[in-house]
């Protein structure tokens, strides 16, 4: 069992979606827009469609601007953490998977090979790129064991592509995964596999914040958009 410790904190976040007359305030920047994400935990964002769940995930990933408020990662304010480092530790898994041209193996290894040390086959942390056995094990964990590494990734079904994108993200070893509908387009068996794999990620010290259309049997601390620009949680989020 992992030990819980503060990983990412958000202080009085104020976020809006859109600009001008069409802008909508998602979080109003009050005290109930302050929370702490701890290692080893699941956080389930809930609320009506269009309330801003995805926008919050993008904001925590620093892919959507904050109007006000501060983020802190490993006790460092976001202004002191380079964007590349933040995105290496706080990884966004969008609802629509990004699939690159090339094979399944190409897709899995691409983000690791982009740090300029391909000849040494190291990622940006100085670690060896995953061996074939590691890739096959990850594919098996999400029910993709029958898919050859040399298969063209674009030929996979939507649900298979979503799981491939999750594996690719896991291989980069972030601390926090922000997953927008990670089980959209997958069947019941694959849904269990996805949550089991994310649970293992948490058990190893990571944290997951996710949105899901599922209402029953979904684990994690429940965080609900109240509709007035604030958040309500099933337990304390103050860390």
C-alpha positions in Angstrom: 0.0 0.0 0.0 1.4 3.4 -1.0 1.9 6.2 1.5 -0.2 9.3 0.8 1.6 12.6 0.5 0.7 15.9 -1.2 1.6 15.8 -4.9 -0.3 18.6 -6.5 -2.1 21.4 -4.8 -4.5 24.0 -6.2 -5.1 27.3 -4.4 -8.2 29.4 -5.1 -8.4 28.5 -8.8 -10.3 30.7 -11.1 -10.8 29.3 -14.6 -13.0 30.2 -17.5 -13.8 28.5 -20.8 -14.1 30.7 -23.9 -13.6 34.4 -24.3 -15.7 37.6 -24.6 -19.5 37.3 -24.4 -19.3 33.6 -24.7 -17.0 33.1 -21.8 -18.2 30.8 -19.0 -16.7 30.8 -15.5 -15.8 27.3 -14.5 -14.2 27.9 -11.1 -14.7 31.2 -9.3 -11.5 31.4 -7.3 -12.9 31.0 -3.8 -11.8 28.8 -0.9 -13.8 25.9 -2.2 -11.7 25.9 -5.3 -8.7 24.9 -3.2 -7.7 21.3 -3.0 -4.8 18.9 -2.6 -4.2 15.8 -4.8 -2.3 13.1 -2.8 -0.2 10.2 -4.1 -1.8 6.8 -4.1 -5.3 8.2 -4.6 -8.1 8.2 -7.2 -10.1 11.4 -7.7 -13.4 11.2 -9.6 -14.6 14.5 -11.1 -18.4 14.5 -11.5 -21.0 17.0 -12.8 -23.4 17.6 -15.7 -22.0 17.7 -19.2 -20.5 21.0 -20.1 -19.9 22.1 -16.5 -16.1 22.3 -17.0 -14.7 18.9 -15.9 -12.4 18.7 -18.9 -11.4 22.3 -18.7 -10.2 21.8 -15.1 -8.1 18.8 -16.2 -6.5 20.9 -18.9 -5.9 23.7 -16.4 -4.1 21.4 -14.0 -2.0 20.2 -16.9 -1.2 23.8 -17.6 -2.7 23.5 -21.1 -5.5 25.9 -20.3 -4.7 29.3 -18.7 -5.7 30.2 -15.1 -7.3 33.6 -14.6 -6.2 33.5 -10.9 -5.0 31.1 -8.3 -1.8 29.0 -8.0 -0.7 25.4 -8.6 2.0 23.7 -6.6 3.8 20.5 -7.7 6.0 18.7 -5.2 6.1 21.9 -3.0 7.1 24.1 -5.9 4.8 26.8 -7.3 4.0 26.4 -11.0 5.8 29.6 -11.9 9.0 27.9 -10.7 8.5 24.7 -12.6 9.5 24.6 -16.3 6.6 23.7 -18.6 8.4 20.6 -19.9 9.0 19.3 -16.4 5.4 19.9 -15.4 4.1 18.1 -18.4 6.4 15.2 -17.7 5.1 14.8 -14.2 1.4 15.8 -14.8 0.2 13.9 -17.8 -3.1 14.6 -19.5 -5.0 11.7 -21.2 -7.6 13.4 -23.5 -10.9 11.7 -24.3 -10.0 11.6 -28.0 -6.8 9.5 -28.2 -3.9 10.9 -30.2 -2.6 8.2 -32.5 0.5 8.8 -34.6 1.3 7.3 -37.9 3.3 4.1 -37.7 3.1 0.9 -35.8 1.9 0.1 -32.3 5.6 0.0 -31.1 6.3 3.4 -32.8 3.4 4.9 -30.9 4.5 3.5 -27.6 8.1 4.6 -27.9 7.6 7.9 -29.6 7.4 10.2 -26.5 10.4 8.5 -24.9 12.5 9.0 -28.1 11.8 12.7 -28.4 14.3 13.7 -25.7 17.3 13.8 -28.0 19.1 10.7 -26.8 17.8 8.1 -29.2 21.2 6.6 -30.0 21.7 5.7 -26.3 18.1 4.5 -26.2 17.5 6.5 -23.0 14.5 8.6 -21.9 14.9 12.0 -20.4 15.4 10.5 -16.9 18.4 8.5 -18.0 16.5 5.3 -18.0 16.6 2.6 -20.8 13.7 2.5 -23.1 11.2 -0.3 -22.3 12.2 -3.7 -23.6 9.8 -5.6 -25.9 8.8 -7.7 -22.9 7.7 -4.6 -21.0 5.6 -3.4 -24.0 4.0 -6.8 -24.4 3.2 -7.0 -20.6 1.5 -3.5 -20.7 -0.5 -4.5 -23.8 -1.6 -7.7 -22.0 -2.7 -5.7 -18.9 -5.2 -3.9 -21.0 -6.4 -6.8 -23.0 -4.4 -6.0 -26.1 -2.1 -9.0 -26.0 -3.3 -10.2 -29.4 -2.2 -7.1 -31.2 1.3 -7.3 -32.8 3.7 -4.5 -32.1 4.3 -4.2 -35.8 0.6 -3.6 -36.6 -0.3 -0.1 -37.9 -1.8 1.8 -35.0 -4.3 3.6 -37.1 -6.0 0.3 -37.9 -7.0 -0.3 -34.3 -10.6 0.3 -33.1 -11.4 3.4 -31.1 -11.4 1.5 -27.9 -8.1 -0.1 -28.7 -6.6 3.2 -29.6 -7.7 4.7 -26.3 -6.0 1.9 -24.3 -2.9 2.2 -26.5 -2.7 5.9 -25.6 -3.0 5.1 -21.9 -0.1 2.6 -22.1 2.0 5.2 -24.0 1.3 7.7 -21.2 2.1 5.1 -18.4 5.5 4.4 -20.0 6.5 8.0 -19.5 6.2 7.5 -15.8 4.3 10.6 -14.7 3.4 11.3 -11.1 -0.2 12.3 -11.8 -2.5 11.2 -14.6 -5.4 13.5 -15.6 -7.7 11.2 -17.5 -10.8 12.5 -19.4 -13.3 9.7 -19.8 -10.6 7.0 -19.9 -13.2 4.2 -20.5 -15.2 5.9 -23.2 -15.7 3.6 -26.2 -14.5 0.4 -24.4 -16.6 -2.6 -23.3 -17.2 -3.7 -19.7 -14.3 -6.0 -19.6 -11.9 -3.4 -20.9 -13.3 -0.9 -18.4 -12.3 -3.1 -15.5 -8.9 -3.6 -17.0 -8.4 0.2 -17.4 -9.3 0.9 -13.8 -7.3 -2.1 -12.5 -4.2 -0.7 -14.3 -4.8 2.8 -13.0 -5.2 1.3 -9.5 -1.8 -0.3 -9.9 -0.3 3.0 -10.9 -1.7 4.5 -7.7 -0.5 1.6 -5.6 3.0 2.4 -6.9 2.8 6.0 -5.7 1.0 7.8 -8.5 -2.3 9.6 -8.4 -5.2 9.8 -10.9 -7.9 12.4 -11.4 -10.5 11.3 -14.0 -13.9 12.1 -15.4 -16.3 9.3 -16.2 -19.9 8.9 -17.4 -20.1 5.9 -15.1 -22.1 6.5 -11.9 -22.0 3.1 -10.2 -19.0 1.1 -9.0 -16.5 3.9 -9.7 -13.8 4.2 -7.1 -12.1 7.2 -5.7 -12.7 10.5 -3.9 -15.8 12.0 -5.5 -15.4 15.7 -6.5 -18.5 17.3 -7.7 -18.9 20.6 -9.6 -21.6 22.5 -7.5 -22.8 24.7 -10.4 -21.9 27.9 -8.6 -18.2 27.9 -9.5 -17.1 25.7 -6.6 -16.3 22.1 -5.9 -17.7 19.7 -3.3 -15.8 16.5 -2.3 -16.9 13.3 -0.6 -14.0 13.8 1.9 -11.5 16.6 2.8 -9.3 17.7 -0.1 -7.2 20.0 2.1 -4.3 17.5 2.5 
